[in-house]
């Protein structure tokens, strides 16, 4: 009986230690909402660039990315800093990409609905 109590106490202590060692989320330069908007625009730009001849993709890509940064009033450094932090937190990054996929699915469904009405 005493042995069981001892092991339960040790197990509880180990759980407390594990949860107390959990790291806080590092802040990112951009809000997650703004970052999602930027990433969606980048996804759309890359889809358009893939339709171009490969010799033009890099040049056009640079223009698209500059336009995206300007449209969202951010700098490339802010975007890169946010992505670098998120790459170190794959669970958080995955959550952001799941939200992006949901938005893209909605946009695609809306686009299909508009095309059917034409």
Protein Blocks (a to p, Z undefined) as FASTA:
>chain_A
ZZmmmmmmmmmmmmmmmmmmpccddddfbdfklmmmmmmmmmmmmmmmmmpcfklmmmmm
mmmmmmmmmmnopafklmmmmmmmmmmmmmlmmmmmmmmmmmmmmmmmmmmmmmmmZZ
